[in-house]
Amino acid sequence: MLIGALITFLVVILILYLINLLPIDGRAKQIARVVVIILGVISLLKYIAVF
């Protein structure tokens, strides 16, 4: 359980880093960051059996 949560956290960090490198405007980057963070939080909540 802990390893799965850690891997999910690392994947979210990696995706946020890659989004930061994309040559798109700030508004689109902000929307993409919010979507990735929300999906990451939902995935982490599944690992700790909230859902």
mmCIF file as Biopython writes it, N, C-alpha, C and O atoms, coordinates in Angstrom:
data_model
#
loop_
_atom_site.group_PDB
_atom_site.id
_atom_site.type_symbol
_atom_site.label_atom_id
_atom_site.label_alt_id
_atom_site.label_comp_id
_atom_site.label_asym_id
_atom_site.label_entity_id
_atom_site.label_seq_id
_atom_site.pdbx_PDB_ins_code
_atom_site.Cartn_x
_atom_site.Cartn_y
_atom_site.Cartn_z
_atom_site.occupancy
_atom_site.B_iso_or_equiv
_atom_site.auth_seq_id
_atom_site.auth_asym_id
_atom_site.pdbx_PDB_model_num
ATOM 1   N N  . MET A ? 1  ? 0.830   -1.191 0.000   1.0 0.0 1  A 1 
ATOM 2   C CA . MET A ? 1  ? 0.000   0.000  0.000   1.0 0.0 1  A 1 
ATOM 3   C C  . MET A ? 1  ? 0.873   1.252  0.000   1.0 0.0 1  A 1 
ATOM 4   O O  . MET A ? 1  ? 0.644   2.179  -0.776  1.0 0.0 1  A 1 
ATOM 5   N N  . LEU A ? 2  ? 1.877   1.270  0.878   1.0 0.0 2  A 1 
ATOM 6   C CA . LEU A ? 2  ? 2.741   2.446  0.976   1.0 0.0 2  A 1 
ATOM 7   C C  . LEU A ? 2  ? 3.563   2.642  -0.289  1.0 0.0 2  A 1 
ATOM 8   O O  . LEU A ? 2  ? 3.769   3.773  -0.728  1.0 0.0 2  A 1 
ATOM 9   N N  . ILE A ? 3  ? 4.031   1.555  -0.874  1.0 0.0 3  A 1 
ATOM 10  C CA . ILE A ? 3  ? 4.833   1.655  -2.099  1.0 0.0 3  A 1 
ATOM 11  C C  . ILE A ? 3  ? 3.972   2.194  -3.245  1.0 0.0 3  A 1 
ATOM 12  O O  . ILE A ? 3  ? 4.432   3.025  -4.028  1.0 0.0 3  A 1 
ATOM 13  N N  . GLY A ? 4  ? 2.737   1.726  -3.345  1.0 0.0 4  A 1 
ATOM 14  C CA . GLY A ? 4  ? 1.836   2.221  -4.388  1.0 0.0 4  A 1 
ATOM 15  C C  . GLY A ? 4  ? 1.559   3.703  -4.238  1.0 0.0 4  A 1 
ATOM 16  O O  . GLY A ? 4  ? 1.528   4.431  -5.230  1.0 0.0 4  A 1 
ATOM 17  N N  . ALA A ? 5  ? 1.357   4.159  -3.013  1.0 0.0 5  A 1 
ATOM 18  C CA . ALA A ? 5  ? 1.124   5.582  -2.766  1.0 0.0 5  A 1 
ATOM 19  C C  . ALA A ? 5  ? 2.358   6.408  -3.106  1.0 0.0 5  A 1 
ATOM 20  O O  . ALA A ? 5  ? 2.248   7.501  -3.662  1.0 0.0 5  A 1 
ATOM 21  N N  . LEU A ? 6  ? 3.527   5.884  -2.773  1.0 0.0 6  A 1 
ATOM 22  C CA . LEU A ? 6  ? 4.773   6.593  -3.080  1.0 0.0 6  A 1 
ATOM 23  C C  . LEU A ? 6  ? 4.994   6.684  -4.583  1.0 0.0 6  A 1 
ATOM 24  O O  . LEU A ? 6  ? 5.402   7.729  -5.089  1.0 0.0 6  A 1 
ATOM 25  N N  . ILE A ? 7  ? 4.729   5.610  -5.291  1.0 0.0 7  A 1 
ATOM 26  C CA . ILE A ? 7  ? 4.872   5.625  -6.750  1.0 0.0 7  A 1 
ATOM 27  C C  . ILE A ? 7  ? 3.895   6.626  -7.371  1.0 0.0 7  A 1 
ATOM 28  O O  . ILE A ? 7  ? 4.260   7.363  -8.287  1.0 0.0 7  A 1 
ATOM 29  N N  . THR A ? 8  ? 2.662   6.654  -6.875  1.0 0.0 8  A 1 
ATOM 30  C CA . THR A ? 8  ? 1.676   7.618  -7.376  1.0 0.0 8  A 1 
ATOM 31  C C  . THR A ? 8  ? 2.155   9.041  -7.142  1.0 0.0 8  A 1 
ATOM 32  O O  . THR A ? 8  ? 2.042   9.890  -8.026  1.0 0.0 8  A 1 
ATOM 33  N N  . PHE A ? 9  ? 2.687   9.305  -5.963  1.0 0.0 9  A 1 
ATOM 34  C CA . PHE A ? 9  ? 3.196   10.644 -5.638  1.0 0.0 9  A 1 
ATOM 35  C C  . PHE A ? 9  ? 4.335   11.034 -6.577  1.0 0.0 9  A 1 
ATOM 36  O O  . PHE A ? 9  ? 4.375   12.162 -7.068  1.0 0.0 9  A 1 
ATOM 37  N N  . LEU A ? 10 ? 5.256   10.110 -6.826  1.0 0.0 10 A 1 
ATOM 38  C CA . LEU A ? 10 ? 6.380   10.397 -7.710  1.0 0.0 10 A 1 
ATOM 39  C C  . LEU A ? 10 ? 5.930   10.621 -9.153  1.0 0.0 10 A 1 
ATOM 40  O O  . LEU A ? 10 ? 6.486   11.469 -9.850  1.0 0.0 10 A 1 
ATOM 41  N N  . VAL A ? 11 ? 4.939   9.873  -9.600  1.0 0.0 11 A 1 
ATOM 42  C CA . VAL A ? 11 ? 4.417   10.057 -10.955 1.0 0.0 11 A 1 
ATOM 43  C C  . VAL A ? 11 ? 3.762   11.435 -11.093 1.0 0.0 11 A 1 
ATOM 44  O O  . VAL A ? 11 ? 3.931   12.107 -12.110 1.0 0.0 11 A 1 
ATOM 45  N N  . VAL A ? 12 ? 3.020   11.847 -10.078 1.0 0.0 12 A 1 
ATOM 46  C CA . VAL A ? 12 ? 2.396   13.179 -10.112 1.0 0.0 12 A 1 
ATOM 47  C C  . VAL A ? 12 ? 3.464   14.265 -10.177 1.0 0.0 12 A 1 
ATOM 48  O O  . VAL A ? 12 ? 3.334   15.216 -10.947 1.0 0.0 12 A 1 
ATOM 49  N N  . ILE A ? 13 ? 4.511   14.132 -9.382  1.0 0.0 13 A 1 
ATOM 50  C CA . ILE A ? 13 ? 5.600   15.121 -9.410  1.0 0.0 13 A 1 
ATOM 51  C C  . ILE A ? 13 ? 6.262   15.157 -10.791 1.0 0.0 13 A 1 
ATOM 52  O O  . ILE A ? 13 ? 6.555   16.233 -11.314 1.0 0.0 13 A 1 
ATOM 53  N N  . LEU A ? 14 ? 6.496   13.983 -11.377 1.0 0.0 14 A 1 
ATOM 54  C CA . LEU A ? 14 ? 7.110   13.918 -12.699 1.0 0.0 14 A 1 
ATOM 55  C C  . LEU A ? 14 ? 6.218   14.572 -13.756 1.0 0.0 14 A 1 
ATOM 56  O O  . LEU A ? 14 ? 6.710   15.316 -14.605 1.0 0.0 14 A 1 
ATOM 57  N N  . ILE A ? 15 ? 4.934   14.304 -13.710 1.0 0.0 15 A 1 
ATOM 58  C CA . ILE A ? 15 ? 4.013   14.902 -14.690 1.0 0.0 15 A 1 
ATOM 59  C C  . ILE A ? 15 ? 3.957   16.415 -14.518 1.0 0.0 15 A 1 
ATOM 60  O O  . ILE A ? 15 ? 3.919   17.146 -15.508 1.0 0.0 15 A 1 
ATOM 61  N N  . LEU A ? 16 ? 3.951   16.890 -13.282 1.0 0.0 16 A 1 
ATOM 62  C CA . LEU A ? 16 ? 3.954   18.345 -13.062 1.0 0.0 16 A 1 
ATOM 63  C C  . LEU A ? 16 ? 5.231   18.978 -13.605 1.0 0.0 16 A 1 
ATOM 64  O O  . LEU A ? 16 ? 5.188   20.076 -14.161 1.0 0.0 16 A 1 
ATOM 65  N N  . TYR A ? 17 ? 6.360   18.301 -13.451 1.0 0.0 17 A 1 
ATOM 66  C CA . TYR A ? 17 ? 7.622   18.808 -13.998 1.0 0.0 17 A 1 
ATOM 67  C C  . TYR A ? 17 ? 7.564   18.867 -15.528 1.0 0.0 17 A 1 
ATOM 68  O O  . TYR A ? 17 ? 7.997   19.846 -16.135 1.0 0.0 17 A 1 
ATOM 69  N N  . LEU A ? 18 ? 7.025   17.814 -16.140 1.0 0.0 18 A 1 
ATOM 70  C CA . LEU A ? 18 ? 6.945   17.786 -17.600 1.0 0.0 18 A 1 
ATOM 71  C C  . LEU A ? 18 ? 5.977   18.839 -18.132 1.0 0.0 18 A 1 
ATOM 72  O O  . LEU A ? 18 ? 6.213   19.423 -19.189 1.0 0.0 18 A 1 
ATOM 73  N N  . ILE A ? 19 ? 4.887   19.083 -17.402 1.0 0.0 19 A 1 
ATOM 74  C CA . ILE A ? 19 ? 3.957   20.137 -17.808 1.0 0.0 19 A 1 
ATOM 75  C C  . ILE A ? 19 ? 4.659   21.487 -17.770 1.0 0.0 19 A 1 
ATOM 76  O O  . ILE A ? 19 ? 4.426   22.338 -18.629 1.0 0.0 19 A 1 
ATOM 77  N N  . ASN A ? 20 ? 5.508   21.679 -16.787 1.0 0.0 20 A 1 
ATOM 78  C CA . ASN A ? 20 ? 6.239   22.943 -16.665 1.0 0.0 20 A 1 
ATOM 79  C C  . ASN A ? 20 ? 7.158   23.182 -17.856 1.0 0.0 20 A 1 
ATOM 80  O O  . ASN A ? 20 ? 7.438   24.331 -18.200 1.0 0.0 20 A 1 
ATOM 81  N N  . LEU A ? 21 ? 7.634   22.104 -18.492 1.0 0.0 21 A 1 
ATOM 82  C CA . LEU A ? 21 ? 8.538   22.244 -19.641 1.0 0.0 21 A 1 
ATOM 83  C C  . LEU A ? 21 ? 7.804   22.499 -20.963 1.0 0.0 21 A 1 
ATOM 84  O O  . LEU A ? 21 ? 8.429   22.888 -21.949 1.0 0.0 21 A 1 
ATOM 85  N N  . LEU A ? 22 ? 6.493   22.284 -20.989 1.0 0.0 22 A 1 
ATOM 86  C CA . LEU A ? 22 ? 5.751   22.454 -22.233 1.0 0.0 22 A 1 
ATOM 87  C C  . LEU A ? 22 ? 5.702   23.917 -22.662 1.0 0.0 22 A 1 
ATOM 88  O O  . LEU A ? 22 ? 5.553   24.809 -21.826 1.0 0.0 22 A 1 
ATOM 89  N N  . PRO A ? 23 ? 5.828   24.160 -23.959 1.0 0.0 23 A 1 
ATOM 90  C CA . PRO A ? 23 ? 5.784   25.549 -24.448 1.0 0.0 23 A 1 
ATOM 91  C C  . PRO A ? 23 ? 4.343   26.029 -24.698 1.0 0.0 23 A 1 
ATOM 92  O O  . PRO A ? 23 ? 3.967   26.329 -25.831 1.0 0.0 23 A 1 
ATOM 93  N N  . ILE A ? 24 ? 3.555   26.095 -23.632 1.0 0.0 24 A 1 
ATOM 94  C CA . ILE A ? 24 ? 2.181   26.588 -23.742 1.0 0.0 24 A 1 
ATOM 95  C C  . ILE A ? 24 ? 2.010   27.774 -22.804 1.0 0.0 24 A 1 
ATOM 96  O O  . ILE A ? 24 ? 2.857   28.022 -21.946 1.0 0.0 24 A 1 
ATOM 97  N N  . ASP A ? 25 ? 0.922   28.500 -22.968 1.0 0.0 25 A 1 
ATOM 98  C CA . ASP A ? 25 ? 0.726   29.692 -22.152 1.0 0.0 25 A 1 
ATOM 99  C C  . ASP A ? 25 ? 0.427   29.333 -20.695 1.0 0.0 25 A 1 
ATOM 100 O O  . ASP A ? 25 ? 0.116   28.186 -20.375 1.0 0.0 25 A 1 
ATOM 101 N N  . GLY A ? 26 ? 0.526   30.317 -19.835 1.0 0.0 26 A 1 
ATOM 102 C CA . GLY A ? 26 ? 0.409   30.103 -18.397 1.0 0.0 26 A 1 
ATOM 103 C C  . GLY A ? 26 ? -0.935  29.585 -17.952 1.0 0.0 26 A 1 
ATOM 104 O O  . GLY A ? 26 ? -1.015  28.775 -17.028 1.0 0.0 26 A 1 
ATOM 105 N N  . ARG A ? 27 ? -2.000  30.042 -18.600 1.0 0.0 27 A 1 
ATOM 106 C CA . ARG A ? 27 ? -3.353  29.621 -18.207 1.0 0.0 27 A 1 
ATOM 107 C C  . ARG A ? 27 ? -3.546  28.123 -18.461 1.0 0.0 27 A 1 
ATOM 108 O O  . ARG A ? 27 ? -4.106  27.420 -17.620 1.0 0.0 27 A 1 
ATOM 109 N N  . ALA A ? 28 ? -3.090  27.638 -19.604 1.0 0.0 28 A 1 
ATOM 110 C CA . ALA A ? 28 ? -3.221  26.211 -19.922 1.0 0.0 28 A 1 
ATOM 111 C C  . ALA A ? 28 ? -2.360  25.366 -18.982 1.0 0.0 28 A 1 
ATOM 112 O O  . ALA A ? 28 ? -2.768  24.279 -18.572 1.0 0.0 28 A 1 
ATOM 113 N N  . LYS A ? 29 ? -1.179  25.862 -18.644 1.0 0.0 29 A 1 
ATOM 114 C CA . LYS A ? 29 ? -0.323  25.139 -17.692 1.0 0.0 29 A 1 
ATOM 115 C C  . LYS A ? 29 ? -1.000  25.042 -16.329 1.0 0.0 29 A 1 
ATOM 116 O O  . LYS A ? 29 ? -0.959  23.998 -15.678 1.0 0.0 29 A 1 
ATOM 117 N N  . GLN A ? 30 ? -1.622  26.143 -15.906 1.0 0.0 30 A 1 
ATOM 118 C CA . GLN A ? 30 ? -2.284  26.147 -14.605 1.0 0.0 30 A 1 
ATOM 119 C C  . GLN A ? 30 ? -3.448  25.151 -14.577 1.0 0.0 30 A 1 
ATOM 120 O O  . GLN A ? 30 ? -3.629  24.437 -13.592 1.0 0.0 30 A 1 
ATOM 121 N N  . ILE A ? 31 ? -4.228  25.105 -15.645 1.0 0.0 31 A 1 
ATOM 122 C CA . ILE A ? 31 ? -5.343  24.164 -15.720 1.0 0.0 31 A 1 
ATOM 123 C C  . ILE A ? 31 ? -4.828  22.730 -15.706 1.0 0.0 31 A 1 
ATOM 124 O O  . ILE A ? 31 ? -5.389  21.875 -15.020 1.0 0.0 31 A 1 
ATOM 125 N N  . ALA A ? 32 ? -3.765  22.462 -16.457 1.0 0.0 32 A 1 
ATOM 126 C CA . ALA A ? 32 ? -3.195  21.117 -16.496 1.0 0.0 32 A 1 
ATOM 127 C C  . ALA A ? 32 ? -2.654  20.720 -15.125 1.0 0.0 32 A 1 
ATOM 128 O O  . ALA A ? 32 ? -2.825  19.576 -14.703 1.0 0.0 32 A 1 
ATOM 129 N N  . ARG A ? 33 ? -2.006  21.646 -14.426 1.0 0.0 33 A 1 
ATOM 130 C CA . ARG A ? 33 ? -1.494  21.352 -13.085 1.0 0.0 33 A 1 
ATOM 131 C C  . ARG A ? 33 ? -2.621  20.998 -12.127 1.0 0.0 33 A 1 
ATOM 132 O O  . ARG A ? 33 ? -2.514  20.041 -11.361 1.0 0.0 33 A 1 
ATOM 133 N N  . VAL A ? 34 ? -3.702  21.770 -12.170 1.0 0.0 34 A 1 
ATOM 134 C CA . VAL A ? 34 ? -4.837  21.519 -11.276 1.0 0.0 34 A 1 
ATOM 135 C C  . VAL A ? 34 ? -5.445  20.148 -11.552 1.0 0.0 34 A 1 
ATOM 136 O O  . VAL A ? 34 ? -5.770  19.415 -10.618 1.0 0.0 34 A 1 
ATOM 137 N N  . VAL A ? 35 ? -5.602  19.799 -12.823 1.0 0.0 35 A 1 
ATOM 138 C CA . VAL A ? 35 ? -6.172  18.497 -13.183 1.0 0.0 35 A 1 
ATOM 139 C C  . VAL A ? 35 ? -5.276  17.369 -12.682 1.0 0.0 35 A 1 
ATOM 140 O O  . VAL A ? 35 ? -5.771  16.393 -12.119 1.0 0.0 35 A 1 
ATOM 141 N N  . VAL A ? 36 ? -3.963  17.490 -12.880 1.0 0.0 36 A 1 
ATOM 142 C CA . VAL A ? 36 ? -3.031  16.448 -12.439 1.0 0.0 36 A 1 
ATOM 143 C C  . VAL A ? 36 ? -3.054  16.320 -10.916 1.0 0.0 36 A 1 
ATOM 144 O O  . VAL A ? 36 ? -3.045  15.205 -10.395 1.0 0.0 36 A 1 
ATOM 145 N N  . ILE A ? 37 ? -3.083  17.426 -10.206 1.0 0.0 37 A 1 
ATOM 146 C CA . ILE A ? 37 ? -3.102  17.379 -8.743  1.0 0.0 37 A 1 
ATOM 147 C C  . ILE A ? 37 ? -4.392  16.740 -8.235  1.0 0.0 37 A 1 
ATOM 148 O O  . ILE A ? 37 ? -4.355  15.935 -7.304  1.0 0.0 37 A 1 
ATOM 149 N N  . ILE A ? 38 ? -5.527  17.085 -8.832  1.0 0.0 38 A 1 
ATOM 150 C CA . ILE A ? 38 ? -6.799  16.491 -8.414  1.0 0.0 38 A 1 
ATOM 151 C C  . ILE A ? 38 ? -6.793  14.992 -8.657  1.0 0.0 38 A 1 
ATOM 152 O O  . ILE A ? 38 ? -7.197  14.223 -7.784  1.0 0.0 38 A 1 
ATOM 153 N N  . LEU A ? 39 ? -6.341  14.565 -9.829  1.0 0.0 39 A 1 
ATOM 154 C CA . LEU A ? 39 ? -6.274  13.130 -10.116 1.0 0.0 39 A 1 
ATOM 155 C C  . LEU A ? 39 ? -5.302  12.417 -9.172  1.0 0.0 39 A 1 
ATOM 156 O O  . LEU A ? 39 ? -5.569  11.297 -8.738  1.0 0.0 39 A 1 
ATOM 157 N N  . GLY A ? 40 ? -4.196  13.054 -8.861  1.0 0.0 40 A 1 
ATOM 158 C CA . GLY A ? 40 ? -3.232  12.467 -7.932  1.0 0.0 40 A 1 
ATOM 159 C C  . GLY A ? 40 ? -3.796  12.314 -6.529  1.0 0.0 40 A 1 
ATOM 160 O O  . GLY A ? 40 ? -3.580  11.293 -5.876  1.0 0.0 40 A 1 
ATOM 161 N N  . VAL A ? 41 ? -4.517  13.328 -6.064  1.0 0.0 41 A 1 
ATOM 162 C CA . VAL A ? 41 ? -5.123  13.254 -4.732  1.0 0.0 41 A 1 
ATOM 163 C C  . VAL A ? 41 ? -6.175  12.156 -4.684  1.0 0.0 41 A 1 
ATOM 164 O O  . VAL A ? 41 ? -6.242  11.405 -3.711  1.0 0.0 41 A 1 
ATOM 165 N N  . ILE A ? 42 ? -6.995  12.055 -5.723  1.0 0.0 42 A 1 
ATOM 166 C CA . ILE A ? 42 ? -8.011  10.998 -5.765  1.0 0.0 42 A 1 
ATOM 167 C C  . ILE A ? 42 ? -7.342  9.630  -5.762  1.0 0.0 42 A 1 
ATOM 168 O O  . ILE A ? 42 ? -7.801  8.717  -5.077  1.0 0.0 42 A 1 
ATOM 169 N N  . SER A ? 43 ? -6.275  9.485  -6.515  1.0 0.0 43 A 1 
ATOM 170 C CA . SER A ? 43 ? -5.565  8.199  -6.551  1.0 0.0 43 A 1 
ATOM 171 C C  . SER A ? 43 ? -4.948  7.869  -5.184  1.0 0.0 43 A 1 
ATOM 172 O O  . SER A ? 43 ? -5.007  6.722  -4.741  1.0 0.0 43 A 1 
ATOM 173 N N  . LEU A ? 44 ? -4.368  8.855  -4.526  1.0 0.0 44 A 1 
ATOM 174 C CA . LEU A ? 44 ? -3.797  8.619  -3.200  1.0 0.0 44 A 1 
ATOM 175 C C  . LEU A ? 44 ? -4.876  8.274  -2.184  1.0 0.0 44 A 1 
ATOM 176 O O  . LEU A ? 44 ? -4.655  7.443  -1.303  1.0 0.0 44 A 1 
ATOM 177 N N  . LEU A ? 45 ? -6.039  8.903  -2.298  1.0 0.0 45 A 1 
ATOM 178 C CA . LEU A ? 45 ? -7.142  8.565  -1.384  1.0 0.0 45 A 1 
ATOM 179 C C  . LEU A ? 45 ? -7.625  7.147  -1.590  1.0 0.0 45 A 1 
ATOM 180 O O  . LEU A ? 45 ? -8.058  6.495  -0.641  1.0 0.0 45 A 1 
ATOM 181 N N  . LYS A ? 46 ? -7.556  6.662  -2.813  1.0 0.0 46 A 1 
ATOM 182 C CA . LYS A ? 46 ? -7.923  5.264  -3.063  1.0 0.0 46 A 1 
ATOM 183 C C  . LYS A ? 46 ? -6.935  4.323  -2.390  1.0 0.0 46 A 1 
ATOM 184 O O  . LYS A ? 46 ? -7.324  3.268  -1.888  1.0 0.0 46 A 1 
ATOM 185 N N  . TYR A ? 47 ? -5.652  4.702  -2.375  1.0 0.0 47 A 1 
ATOM 186 C CA . TYR A ? 47 ? -4.648  3.847  -1.741  1.0 0.0 47 A 1 
ATOM 187 C C  . TYR A ? 47 ? -4.835  3.769  -0.226  1.0 0.0 47 A 1 
ATOM 188 O O  . TYR A ? 47 ? -4.562  2.733  0.381   1.0 0.0 47 A 1 
ATOM 189 N N  . ILE A ? 48 ? -5.294  4.850  0.380   1.0 0.0 48 A 1 
ATOM 190 C CA . ILE A ? 48 ? -5.491  4.794  1.828   1.0 0.0 48 A 1 
ATOM 191 C C  . ILE A ? 48 ? -6.931  4.417  2.181   1.0 0.0 48 A 1 
ATOM 192 O O  . ILE A ? 48 ? -7.372  4.605  3.315   1.0 0.0 48 A 1 
ATOM 193 N N  . ALA A ? 49 ? -7.658  3.882  1.192   1.0 0.0 49 A 1 
ATOM 194 C CA . ALA A ? 49 ? -8.981  3.268  1.364   1.0 0.0 49 A 1 
ATOM 195 C C  . ALA A ? 49 ? -10.047 4.247  1.868   1.0 0.0 49 A 1 
ATOM 196 O O  . ALA A ? 49 ? -10.879 3.877  2.697   1.0 0.0 49 A 1 
ATOM 197 N N  . VAL A ? 50 ? -10.029 5.468  1.385   1.0 0.0 50 A 1 
ATOM 198 C CA . VAL A ? 50 ? -11.100 6.405  1.696   1.0 0.0 50 A 1 
ATOM 199 C C  . VAL A ? 50 ? -12.287 6.132  0.799   1.0 0.0 50 A 1 
ATOM 200 O O  . VAL A ? 50 ? -13.436 6.222  1.231   1.0 0.0 50 A 1 
ATOM 201 N N  . PHE A ? 51 ? -12.007 5.795  -0.464  1.0 0.0 51 A 1 
ATOM 202 C CA . PHE A ? 51 ? -13.072 5.491  -1.420  1.0 0.0 51 A 1 
ATOM 203 C C  . PHE A ? 51 ? -13.238 4.006  -1.538  1.0 0.0 51 A 1 
ATOM 204 O O  . PHE A ? 51 ? -14.089 3.538  -2.296  1.0 0.0 51 A 1 
#
